[in-house]
Amino acid sequence: MRNKKSIISILSLAFLFANLSLQASEPKLSIRSLGDSHSLVQIENASKYILLPVQESAKEARIYYVVNNDVKGNFNVRMAVDSIDYYVPMEIGMYNNQSITLSIQWVDEKAICWENIQLSDTFDTANRETLRPAYHFAPQYGWMNDPNGMFYKDGVWHLYYQYNPYGSMWGNMHWGHASSKDLIHWEHHPVALQPDALGAIFSGSCVVDSNNTAGFGKNAIIAFYTSASDRQMQSMAYSTDNGMTFKKYNANPIVTSSLRDFRDPKVIWHEESKKWIMVLAAGQEMQFYSSTDLKEWTYESSFGQGHGCHDGVWECPDLLKLPVEGTNEHRWVLLCNINPGGPFGGSATQYFTGNFDGKQFVCESDKDVVKWMDFGKDHYATVSFSNAPSGRHTVMAWMSNWQYANVVPTTQFRSANSVPRDISLFKHNGEVYLRSCPVKELNALRTEIKRSHQPLRLSAKPHEWKTFNKYNDGIYELDFVIKNQDAETITITLSNDKGDSICWTYDFVSQMVSFDRTKSGNMDFHPDFPAITSCPLFSESNETRLRIYVDKCSVESFGDGGRWCMTNLVFPSEPYTHISYEAQGGKASISAEYYPINMK
């Protein structure tokens, strides 16, 4: 009996100590007000996350996070004052068993955030948005703008992007990271680059250093980015695990300037001069630098004075050498994103064609010629993947506009990318222009079902494709062939049962095409959103082709194999499930193919 009682006593004590140990290790959160809208949040036995409640209409609070009396960083959050829009996670699990304090400034002690801050080992990223894109990349949560540092290596496409993990509005710039084997299905990865003592992490680029010119190892991935605080300067980081993690160069910054707008380094290898070239956006011009080791850079020249559109700040450059279709010629193309100054207000991508000798870019067009890469409202910060395979020149853009990007009607996330596009050059009326084609990988999205109608003769009486709505869930590709006989205009309209509609109008008299979203659905969030965009047809015959990609909140249009394109956001109250056509001033015919899109 004694032995049995002893065993029971020992087990009881063991249970007691285990229970006390469990209680001692439970996460604990305490909040202390210091007055003057300044409070401390102290955490013991950290869980994986602290969840911060956000109210987008509140002013930004400044948060410093301190571990064992050392400041590890700071960021801004719109802490909830009287209502909660959503939560954002701050990861703190790596500091478990250490003293963690958040010093939060500019939030009244009566704000509801103090009662709703939570500790948690999970954060739910399941989609809660009816308008989240189905086949365009978007972050799981938070804000995204410019694509950054894109490269291809070992069968994988890597996408980095301007990212705010602490809210669905611009701020706290990090580099988010995702990768794909097919440019369609994307895997989300942890943040690649975080702000540091030199500032936030603004836009930039990556290269694959196949010859170890920087000394970080053969095939190291070298990232170049803007460190942004009260001044903007260029820094670098390197990765030896194919871009999954980066270490910042200990001698940053590598390029500085007295200019206030000085950012977005794009680095390429220039084969003719056997040097690396960096292009930087500097106010309303582009600056060119050269290097042999990616660390020491020499200024070479500037371009931009008097050329193209100067109605806004120049940003996010790219420099590519492309073939001209139907010739043995090549041109250098300088992409120049501008905000504001776009053809229909806000931000857009212009470009220049010419020659580059490793030192200077010379534009071949007259100074007053302005070339736009996309004629929609929502195509910006276009840049290319470095090291793309098979001689491809593949680009992606941020699919929004700075006029209203912060207030579009989503909350869990804001912004998506355009579909990836392969670009080339063609000649038209003596000028060289960019062609942008959806990448061939997108064809894999088509289901086995291809539904089409034979050519229809069009007149002024609208003709509806009556079976279109029977197999339509609002995510699809459309491919039209239009043959004009003598019609002055042809209009294609997509609509839904709620009365929302969008339409394309071909004006064969003026040789223009337009896209109208002034009745597209939810437009009340900003006065600049309702718009009609238009562009030249660049056509040389009476037969034209129109390819359209429709997703939950976007419509991308490609004319005649990408000779022109328009990217526009839409926020319909329900999917567009009806389609109709009409011709004015004469006759025409149209045939169509419809491809439902399947992301499984």
C-alpha positions in Angstrom: 0.0 0.0 0.0 2.8 2.3 0.9 4.4 1.9 -2.5 1.0 2.5 -4.2 0.4 5.6 -2.1 3.9 6.8 -2.8 3.4 6.4 -6.5 0.1 8.3 -6.4 1.7 11.1 -4.4 4.5 11.3 -6.9 2.1 11.4 -9.8 0.0 14.0 -8.1 3.0 16.2 -7.6 4.1 15.7 -11.2 0.7 16.7 -12.4 0.7 19.8 -10.2 4.1 20.9 -11.4 3.2 20.2 -15.0 0.0 22.3 -14.6 1.9 25.1 -12.9 4.5 24.9 -15.8 1.7 25.0 -18.4 0.1 28.0 -16.7 3.5 29.8 -16.5 4.1 29.2 -20.2 0.7 30.5 -21.4 0.9 33.7 -23.5 0.1 36.8 -21.5 -0.7 40.3 -22.8 -0.9 43.5 -20.7 -1.5 47.1 -21.7 -0.4 50.2 -19.9 -1.4 53.7 -20.8 1.3 56.4 -20.6 -1.0 59.3 -21.4 -0.8 61.6 -24.4 -2.0 58.8 -26.7 0.9 56.6 -25.9 0.6 53.1 -24.6 2.8 50.0 -24.0 1.7 46.5 -25.0 3.8 43.9 -23.0 3.9 40.3 -24.0 5.1 37.3 -22.0 5.6 33.8 -23.4 4.8 34.9 -27.0 2.4 33.1 -29.2 3.2 33.0 -33.0 1.3 36.2 -33.7 -0.2 39.3 -32.1 -3.3 40.3 -34.1 -3.8 44.1 -34.4 -7.3 45.5 -35.2 -7.4 47.9 -38.1 -9.8 50.7 -39.0 -8.9 52.2 -42.4 -10.5 55.6 -41.6 -8.3 56.0 -38.5 -5.0 57.9 -38.6 -1.8 55.9 -38.6 -0.3 54.9 -35.3 3.4 54.5 -34.9 4.5 51.1 -33.4 8.0 50.3 -32.2 8.7 46.7 -31.3 11.3 46.2 -28.6 12.8 42.9 -27.6 15.0 42.6 -24.5 15.3 46.5 -24.5 16.5 46.5 -28.2 14.4 48.2 -30.9 13.9 45.6 -33.6 11.9 47.8 -35.9 8.9 50.1 -36.4 5.9 50.3 -38.6 2.6 52.2 -39.0 -0.9 50.7 -38.4 -4.3 52.3 -38.6 -5.3 51.0 -35.1 -9.1 50.7 -34.7 -10.7 53.7 -32.8 -14.4 53.0 -32.9 -14.9 50.1 -35.4 -12.8 47.2 -36.8 -12.5 46.5 -40.5 -10.1 43.6 -40.2 -7.0 42.3 -38.3 -3.4 42.1 -39.4 -0.8 39.8 -37.9 2.6 40.7 -36.5 4.8 37.6 -36.1 6.4 37.4 -32.7 6.9 33.7 -32.2 10.6 33.9 -32.9 11.0 36.0 -29.7 9.4 33.4 -27.4 10.8 33.4 -23.9 12.1 37.0 -24.4 10.7 40.3 -23.2 8.5 41.8 -26.0 7.1 45.3 -25.8 5.1 47.3 -28.4 5.4 51.0 -27.9 2.3 52.4 -29.7 1.9 56.2 -30.2 -0.9 58.4 -31.5 -3.8 56.2 -30.3 -6.3 57.4 -27.7 -6.5 55.2 -24.6 -10.3 55.0 -25.1 -9.9 53.4 -28.6 -11.5 50.0 -29.0 -8.2 48.5 -30.3 -7.0 48.0 -26.7 -9.9 45.7 -25.9 -9.5 43.7 -29.1 -5.7 43.1 -29.5 -5.3 39.3 -29.5 -2.5 36.7 -29.2 -2.9 33.7 -31.5 -0.9 30.8 -32.9 -2.9 31.1 -36.2 -4.0 33.8 -38.7 -6.8 33.0 -41.1 -5.9 33.8 -44.7 -8.9 32.0 -46.3 -10.5 34.2 -48.9 -13.3 36.4 -47.7 -13.6 38.6 -50.8 -16.2 37.9 -53.6 -14.0 40.1 -55.9 -10.7 38.4 -55.3 -9.2 37.5 -58.7 -9.3 33.8 -59.6 -6.3 33.7 -62.0 -4.4 37.0 -61.4 -1.8 37.1 -58.6 -2.8 38.9 -55.5 -1.4 38.8 -51.9 -3.2 36.6 -49.4 -3.8 39.8 -47.3 -2.5 43.3 -47.1 -1.5 45.8 -49.7 0.5 45.2 -52.9 1.8 47.6 -55.6 4.8 47.5 -57.9 6.2 44.1 -59.0 9.9 43.9 -58.0 12.9 41.8 -58.6 11.3 39.3 -60.9 13.6 36.5 -62.2 13.5 33.0 -63.6 15.8 30.2 -62.6 15.8 26.4 -62.6 12.2 26.2 -63.9 10.8 28.6 -61.4 9.5 32.2 -61.9 10.0 34.4 -58.9 7.9 37.5 -58.2 8.6 40.0 -55.5 6.4 43.0 -54.9 5.9 46.1 -52.9 4.0 44.8 -49.8 2.4 46.2 -46.7 1.7 43.2 -44.3 0.1 45.6 -41.7 -2.8 46.9 -43.7 -4.6 47.0 -47.0 -3.4 50.5 -47.8 0.0 51.7 -48.9 2.7 51.9 -46.3 5.5 49.9 -44.5 7.1 48.8 -47.7 8.6 45.3 -47.7 9.3 42.9 -50.6 6.7 40.2 -50.6 7.5 37.0 -52.4 5.7 34.4 -54.5 6.9 31.8 -57.1 5.4 29.8 -59.9 6.4 27.0 -62.3 3.8 28.0 -64.9 3.1 31.8 -64.4 -0.4 30.9 -63.4 -0.4 29.1 -60.0 1.6 31.0 -57.4 3.0 29.8 -54.1 3.2 32.4 -51.3 6.5 32.7 -49.4 7.6 34.7 -46.3 8.6 38.3 -46.7 11.9 38.5 -48.6 13.2 42.0 -47.5 12.1 44.1 -44.5 12.7 47.7 -43.7 15.9 48.5 -41.8 17.8 51.5 -40.4 18.3 52.9 -44.0 14.6 53.0 -44.6 11.7 51.2 -46.2 12.3 48.8 -49.1 11.1 50.4 -52.3 11.1 48.9 -55.8 14.0 47.3 -57.6 15.2 44.3 -59.5 17.2 41.0 -59.3 19.8 39.4 -61.5 21.3 35.9 -61.5 25.0 36.4 -61.1 26.0 33.3 -63.1 29.7 34.3 -63.3 30.1 35.3 -59.7 31.0 38.9 -60.6 29.9 40.2 -57.2 31.8 37.5 -55.2 28.7 36.1 -53.4 28.9 32.8 -55.2 28.2 31.4 -58.7 24.5 31.8 -59.6 23.8 33.9 -56.5 20.6 36.1 -56.8 21.5 39.7 -56.3 18.7 42.1 -55.4 18.8 45.9 -55.9 16.3 48.1 -54.2 15.7 51.6 -53.0 16.3 52.3 -49.3 13.7 55.1 -48.7 13.6 57.4 -45.7 14.0 61.2 -45.8 16.3 60.5 -48.9 16.3 57.7 -51.4 19.4 55.6 -52.1 20.2 52.3 -53.7 21.1 49.2 -51.8 21.7 45.5 -52.5 21.2 42.1 -51.0 22.1 38.6 -52.1 20.7 35.1 -51.9 22.4 31.8 -52.1 19.2 29.7 -51.9 17.5 30.8 -55.1 15.9 33.9 -53.8 14.1 32.3 -50.8 16.1 34.4 -48.2 18.4 37.4 -48.6 21.3 38.9 -46.7 21.8 42.6 -47.1 25.1 43.9 -48.3 27.1 45.3 -45.3 28.3 48.3 -47.2 24.9 49.6 -48.3 24.1 52.0 -49.8 25.9 51.5 -53.1 24.5 54.5 -55.1 23.4 57.9 -53.7 22.2 61.2 -55.0 21.1 64.6 -53.7 17.9 64.2 -55.7 14.7 63.6 -53.6 13.2 61.3 -56.3 15.9 58.8 -57.0 14.7 55.2 -57.1 13.7 51.9 -58.6 17.0 50.4 -59.8 16.7 48.1 -62.8 20.0 46.1 -63.5 20.7 44.2 -66.7 23.8 42.6 -68.3 25.0 44.5 -71.4 26.7 42.0 -73.5 28.3 44.4 -76.0 30.2 46.3 -73.3 30.6 43.3 -71.0 29.2 45.4 -68.1 26.3 45.5 -65.8 24.0 48.5 -66.4 21.7 50.1 -63.8 18.9 52.4 -64.9 17.5 54.7 -62.2 14.4 56.9 -62.1 15.6 60.4 -61.2 12.7 62.9 -61.1 11.7 63.3 -64.7 14.6 61.5 -66.3 16.4 58.2 -66.3 20.0 57.8 -65.3 22.4 55.1 -66.5 25.3 53.6 -64.4 27.7 50.8 -65.2 29.6 48.3 -63.1 31.8 45.2 -63.5 31.2 43.8 -60.0 27.7 45.0 -59.1 29.1 46.9 -56.1 30.9 49.9 -57.5 28.9 52.0 -60.0 29.9 54.7 -62.5 27.5 57.3 -63.8 27.3 57.2 -67.6 24.5 59.5 -68.8 20.9 60.6 -68.5 17.9 60.5 -70.8 14.5 62.2 -70.8 14.7 66.0 -71.2 12.1 67.0 -73.7 11.1 63.4 -74.6 7.7 61.9 -74.1 5.3 62.8 -71.4 6.5 64.8 -68.3 3.2 65.4 -66.6 4.3 63.4 -63.5 7.3 61.7 -61.8 9.1 59.0 -63.8 9.4 55.7 -62.0 10.1 52.0 -62.4 12.4 51.8 -65.5 13.3 48.8 -67.5 15.7 48.4 -70.4 15.4 45.6 -73.0 16.7 44.7 -76.4 13.9 43.3 -78.6 13.7 42.1 -82.2 11.5 43.9 -84.7 9.1 41.6 -86.3 9.5 40.8 -90.0 13.1 42.3 -90.1 16.6 41.5 -89.0 16.6 44.6 -86.8 16.6 45.1 -83.1 15.7 48.1 -80.9 16.4 48.9 -77.3 13.2 49.7 -75.4 13.2 51.9 -72.3 10.1 51.4 -70.2 9.2 54.5 -68.2 6.3 54.4 -65.8 4.8 57.8 -65.0 2.5 59.1 -62.2 0.4 61.2 -62.8 0.3 61.8 -66.6 -1.4 58.7 -67.9 -3.5 59.2 -71.1 -6.7 58.9 -69.1 -5.5 60.3 -65.7 -3.3 58.9 -63.0 -0.5 56.4 -63.6 0.5 54.6 -66.8 3.5 53.1 -68.6 5.1 54.9 -71.5 8.1 53.7 -73.5 10.8 54.8 -75.9 12.5 52.9 -78.7 16.0 53.5 -79.9 19.6 52.5 -79.4 21.8 51.9 -76.3 25.6 51.5 -76.5 26.3 50.7 -72.9 26.6 54.4 -72.0 23.8 56.4 -73.6 20.2 55.8 -74.7 19.3 57.6 -78.0 15.6 57.7 -78.8 14.7 57.2 -82.5 11.3 59.1 -82.3 10.7 62.8 -82.4 10.7 64.3 -78.9 7.0 65.0 -78.9 6.0 61.4 -79.7 4.4 59.6 -76.7 4.0 55.8 -76.8 1.8 54.1 -74.3 2.3 50.4 -73.5 -1.4 49.9 -72.4 -4.4 52.2 -73.0 -6.4 51.2 -69.9 -6.6 53.0 -66.6 -5.0 50.1 -64.6 -1.6 49.1 -65.9 1.4 50.5 -64.1 4.9 49.7 -62.9 5.5 47.3 -65.8 8.8 45.4 -65.5 10.3 42.3 -67.0 11.6 39.0 -65.6 15.4 38.7 -65.6 17.0 35.6 -67.0 13.7 34.5 -68.8 14.1 31.3 -70.8 14.2 30.7 -74.6 14.9 34.4 -75.4 11.5 35.5 -73.9 10.9 39.0 -72.7 8.1 38.5 -70.2 6.6 41.3 -68.2 4.0 41.9 -65.5 2.3 45.1 -64.3 0.5 46.3 -61.2 -3.2 46.3 -62.0 -4.4 49.5 -60.5 -4.1 53.3 -60.6 -2.7 55.7 -58.0 -5.8 57.9 -58.3 -7.9 55.3 -56.4 -5.8 52.3 -55.5 -6.1 52.8 -51.8 -9.9 52.8 -51.8 -11.0 50.2 -54.2 -13.8 48.1 -52.7 -11.8 45.2 -51.2 -10.5 45.0 -47.7 -8.7 41.7 -47.0 -6.3 42.6 -49.8 -5.8 45.4 -52.3 -4.4 45.1 -55.8 -3.4 42.3 -58.2 -1.0 41.9 -61.1 -1.9 41.9 -64.8 -1.6 38.6 -66.6 2.0 37.9 -67.6 2.7 39.1 -71.2 5.5 38.4 -73.7 6.5 41.6 -75.6 8.1 42.2 -79.0 8.2 45.0 -81.5 6.4 45.8 -84.8 6.4 48.6 -87.3 3.4 50.7 -88.2 3.3 53.8 -90.3 7.1 54.3 -90.0 7.2 53.9 -86.2 8.3 51.0 -84.0 5.7 49.9 -81.4 5.5 47.4 -78.6 3.3 44.3 -79.0 2.1 42.7 -75.7 0.7 39.2 -75.9 -0.7 37.1 -73.1 1.8 34.4 -72.3 1.1 31.0 -73.9 0.9 29.4 -70.5 -2.6 31.0 -70.1 -4.0 28.7 -72.6 -3.8 25.9 -70.0 -6.5 27.7 -68.1 -9.0 26.9 -70.8 -11.3 24.0 -69.9 -11.9 21.2 -72.5 -15.2 22.9 -73.3 -14.9 25.5 -76.1 -18.2 27.1 -77.0 -18.5 29.3 -80.0 -21.0 30.8 -82.4 -20.5 31.0 -86.2 -20.2 34.4 -87.9 -23.2 36.6 -87.2 -24.3 39.4 -89.5 -24.6 42.6 -87.5 -26.9 45.6 -87.9 -28.2 48.4 -85.8 -30.5 46.0 -84.0 -28.6 44.5 -81.0 -28.0 40.8 -81.4 -27.6 38.8 -78.2 -25.7 35.5 -77.9 -28.5 33.8 -76.1 -26.8 30.8 -74.7 -23.8 32.7 -73.3 -25.3 33.0 -69.8 -26.1 29.3 -69.4 -22.5 28.2 -68.8 -21.0 31.3 -67.4 -19.6 32.0 -63.9 -17.9 35.3 -64.7 -14.3 34.0 -65.2 -13.5 33.4 -68.8 -11.6 34.2 -72.0 -13.3 35.5 -75.2 -11.8 35.5 -78.6 -13.6 37.5 -81.4 -13.0 37.9 -85.1 -14.6 41.0 -86.5 -15.0 41.5 -90.3 -16.2 44.9 -91.2 -18.1 45.5 -94.5 -19.1 49.1 -94.4 -20.2 49.7 -90.7 -19.0 52.9 -89.1 -19.0 51.4 -85.6 -19.3 48.0 -84.0 -20.1 47.6 -80.3 -19.7 44.5 -78.0 -21.4 44.7 -74.7 -21.1 42.5 -71.6 -23.8 42.9 -68.9 -25.5 41.2 -66.0 -29.1 41.0 -64.6 -28.4 43.9 -62.2 -27.9 46.4 -65.1 -24.1 46.6 -64.9 -22.4 46.7 -68.3 -19.1 47.3 -70.0 -18.6 47.7 -73.8 -16.0 48.0 -76.5 -16.7 50.2 -79.5 -14.8 50.0 -82.7 -14.9 53.3 -84.7 -13.8 52.4 -88.2 -14.1 56.0 -89.3 -11.5 57.3 -86.8 -9.7 54.0 -86.6 -10.1 54.0 -82.8 -11.3 51.5 -80.3 -12.7 52.4 -76.9 -13.7 50.7 -73.6 -16.5 52.1 -71.5 -16.8 51.2 -67.8 -19.0 54.1 -66.7 -21.9 51.6 -66.0 -19.6 48.7 -64.8 -20.9 48.3 -61.3 -19.6 49.7 -58.0 -17.9 53.0 -58.9 -18.9 55.2 -55.9 -15.6 54.8 -54.1 -13.8 57.5 -56.2 -14.8 60.1 -58.8 -12.0 59.2 -61.1 -13.0 55.6 -61.5 -15.8 55.9 -64.1 -14.0 56.2 -67.4 -13.9 55.6 -71.1 -10.4 54.7 -72.5 -9.5 54.5 -76.1 -6.6 53.9 -78.5 -5.6 53.6 -82.2 -6.5 50.3 -83.9 -3.0 49.9 -85.4 -4.9 47.9 -88.0 -4.1 47.4 -91.7 -7.2 45.6 -92.9 -11.0 45.4 -92.3 -10.6 42.2 -90.3 -9.6 42.5 -86.7 -9.3 40.2 -83.7 -10.1 40.9 -80.1 -9.1 38.7 -77.2 -10.5 39.4 -73.7 -9.7 38.0 -70.3 -12.4 38.5 -67.7 -11.7 37.9 -64.0 -13.6 38.8 -60.8 -12.6 42.4 -60.8 -10.7 43.1 -64.1 -11.0 43.0 -67.9 -7.9 42.8 -70.1 -8.3 43.4 -73.8 -5.8 42.5 -76.5 -6.3 43.7 -80.1 -4.8 42.0 -83.2 -2.3 39.8 -81.3 -1.4 42.5 -78.8 -0.8 45.5 -81.1 -2.9 47.4 -78.6 -4.1 46.4 -75.1 -6.3 47.9 -72.4 -6.3 46.9 -68.7 -9.2 48.0 -66.6 -10.6 47.2 -63.2 -14.3 46.6 -62.8 -16.3 45.9 -59.7 -19.7 44.4 -60.9 -22.4 43.6 -58.4 -22.5 40.1 -60.0 -20.6 38.5 -62.9 -21.2 39.7 -66.5 -23.2 36.8 -68.0 -24.8 38.4 -71.1 -23.2 39.5 -74.3 -24.7 41.4 -77.3 -23.4 43.1 -80.5 -24.6 45.8 -82.8 -23.3 47.7 -85.9 -24.1 51.3 -86.8 -23.9 52.9 -90.3 -23.5 49.7 -92.2 -23.0 46.0 -92.0 -20.4 43.7 -90.4 -20.0 40.2 -89.1 -18.6 38.7 -85.9 -17.6 35.2 -84.7 -16.7 34.3 -81.1 -15.2 31.6 -79.0 -15.7 31.3 -75.3 -13.4 29.5 -72.9 -14.5 29.0 -69.3 -11.4 29.2 -67.0 -10.6 26.5 -64.5 -8.0 27.1 -61.8 -8.0 23.6 -60.4 
